[in-house]
Amino acid sequence: MDLNLAWVAFLLAASLFFGMLLCIEVGRRLGIARLAREPGDLTKGIGAAEAAVFGLLGLIIAFTFSGAGSRFEDRRHLITEEANAIGTAYLRVNLLPSDAQPEMRELFRRYLDLRSTIYQDARGVAATKAKLAESAALQGEIWTKALAACQRPETAGHVALLLLPALNAMIDITTTRAMATQNHPPLVVFLLLPVLSLIGSLLVGYDMSVQKRRSWLHMTAFAAIMSIMVYVIIDLEFPRLGLVRVDAADQVLIDLHKSMQ
């Protein structure tokens, strides 16, 4: 992704802001035209429709914001879980025969150095895929050498029972993290947000037509709040590309790498 998501999200939010203002104005003029033809109460008989639209809009906002926040926290926790899994497996290398340990430790350092930076440049898709392939190759090498060391006659039987499950957990967490980066709501859910926001703006403008003057404060406040909310939701969904980021959580992997030196 060449274009910074922060700018993409900003442009989408700005477009939604001005689109909502336009819909409010269109709704206001429709209401004025209705009053000119049929003077009376504009809202008579449409309260249920408005309640349904704004109720659904509130539900979609709550669903997407809560989900985005939950996924953001899950991605942070997965980084910590991977650091714990690597650290545990690294400590259990001490159970192997002494001559097998230096090579294993060096493989772990190379592996951790790669994993600590693998998702930091999320816009470089090709580079990220190359790092994922390299980390998978290192996983295979670590597993093969660990298995060979565990099968040596001088290695105690309990070493395999302790080391291999730790290595398996270390490998499995990488798949979990990879899937977490692709875990997003269906596109239709994201489309509902701006569509319902624009429809709601139309209804707001229609209700405002009973007033002789426009209430710019209410118009801009409504449009701004909805636009900012959409921006934050998008930013939370892609925490490596926007302003809200999980990069600080990578520090635990960097600190673990330093402790291996």
N, C-alpha and C positions, 0 to 999 in steps of 0.2 A: 504494500500500500504506500504509494509515493506521497500522497497528500496527507498532511497531518490531520488526524481525526479531530483534534481540537478545533481546527478551522472548519472542517466539515460540519461538526456539531453546531458550531457558532452560526454558520450560514443557514443551516436548517432551522435553528431557533429564531434567527432574525427573519427568515422568510415566513415562519409561522406567526411571528409577532405582527408583521405588517399585513399578512393575510387575515389575521383575526380582526385587526382594525378595519380592514376593508369589508369584512363580513358584517361587522357591527354597523358600519355605515349603510351597507346594503339593506340589512334588516331594519334599520331605522327608517330608511326611505320607503320600504315596503309598508311599514306601519303607518307612516304619514299618509301614503296613498290610500291605505285601508280606511283611515280616519276621515279622509276627505270624501270617500264614497259612503261610508257607514259610520257616522259619529256614534261613539259609545265606548264600551269597555273592550279593549283589544284582547285582553287575556281570558275573556269568557270562553270556556270550553276547551282551552288548550293547556290548562294547568297540568293535566295528567301527562301530556306529551312532553312538556318541558321537564317535569319531574323525572320521567323515564330517561331522557337524554342526559341530564346532568347527573342522575344516579349512576347510569352506565359509565359516564365519563369519570366520575369519582372512583368507581370500582376498577376501571382500567388503570388509572393513575396509581391507586393503592397496590394493585397486583404487580405492575411493572416496576414501581419504585422499590417495593419490598423484595421482589425477586432479584433485582439488580444489586441491591445492598447485600442480600444474603449470598449471592454468587461472588461478590467482591470479597467478603469476609472468608468464604470457603477457599478462594484462591490464595489468600494470605496464609491461612492455616495449612494448606497443602505444602507450601514452601517450608514451613517449620517441620511438618511431618517428614518431608524428604530429608531435611538436615538431620533429624533424629535417626532416621533409618540408615543414612550413610554413616553417621557417627557410631551407631551401634555395631554395624558390620565392620567398620574400621577397627574398633576396639577388639573385636573377636578374632582379628587377624593374629593377635598375640598368642592365640592357641595353636597356631600352626608351627611346624618345625622352624627353628630359628633361621635356617638358610633360605627358606621360602618367603620369609616375611619382608625383606627389603624390596623385592620386586613387586609384591602385592601392595605395599604401601605407596610405591611410586605410581602404580596404576590407579590407586584410589585418589592420589593427589591430582593426577591428570584428569580423572573423571570428575572430581568435584570442581576443579577449575573450569571445566566445560559447562557443567550443570549450573554453576552460579551466574553465568552470563547468557545462557541459552535463549531466554525469552526477553532479554532487555531491549533488543532492537526488533520490536514486533513488526516494524514496517519492512524490514529486510527478510521477506518470506523465504527467498532462496538460501540466504545465509542460515536462517533458523533451521530449515530442512537439512542442510549440510551438517549442522551441529547435532541435530537429532540422530542422523545416521552415524555420525562419529561416536556419539555417546552409546548408541546401541552396539556398535562394534566393540567398544571398551567394556560394556557389560558382558558381552560374550567372552571376551578375553579373561576378565576377572573371574567369571564363573568357571571357565575351563581350567584355569590354573588353581583355583580354590579346590575344585573337585579332584584334580590330580594330587594336590597336597594332602587332601583328606584321605586318599586311598593309599598313601604310603604306609608301609608296615609300622614305622615308628610313631605314627600319628595315633593318638588315643581315639577310641571309638566315639566318645561323646563330642569330639570336636565338630564332626560333620553335623550332628544334631543341633549344635549351637550356631555354627557359622552359616551353613547353607540356607536355613530359614531366614536369617538376617539378610543375606544377599538377595533372596527371593523378594523380601519386602522392599528392599532398596530398588530393585528392578521394577516391581509392580507399581510403585508410587509414580514412576515416570509416565506410565500410561494414564494413570488417574489425572495427573497434572495436564497432560496433553489434551485429554477429553474435556477438562474443565475450561480450557481456553476456548473451546468451540461450543460450550454450553450456553445457548441464548434462547429466548422465547421465539416462537414462530414469527415470521415477518408480518403476518396479518395483525398480530398484536401491536406491533410498532406502528402500523398504518392506521389502526383504529384511533390512536392518540391524536394525531393531527386532524383526522377527519371529524371526530367527535368535538374537538376543540373549535373547529371552524363552524360546525353546525350549532354548537352552543353559543358562539359569538353572534351568529345570525339571530338566534332567539333573544339574546341580550339586547341587541340593537332594536329588534322589533318591540320589545317591552319599553325601551327608552324613548320610543317615538311619541309617547304622550307628553313628554317634556319639550318645551319650545327650544331650549338650548341643549347642545351636546354636553355631557358630563365627561370631559377629557380625563379627569382624574380616575373615574371608574373604568373608562374604556382602556386607558393605558395600563392601569394596575391589573385588570383582568388579563389582558393580552401578555403583559410582562411576566406575571406569575406563571401562567401556563407555559410560556416559551422557556423560561428558566427551568421549570420542572422537566420538560422534555430534554433540555440540554444536559441536565444532571443525570438523568436516567441513561442517556446514550453514553455519557462519560464513564459511569459506573460499569456499564456492560463491557467496555473495552479499556480496562485499567492499565494497559501498556501503551496506549496510543493518545490518550487525551491529557487533561490536566489532573484528574484524579487517578493516581497511579499506585501500584503495589510494589514499586521498585525498592522502597525502603525495606520491605520484608526480605529481600535478597541478602541483606547484611548478615543474616544468621548463617547463610552458606559461606559468605566471605570470611566470617569469623572462624567458622569450622575449618576452612582451608588453612588459615593462619596457624591454627592450633596443631595442624598436621606437619608443619615445617620442622 
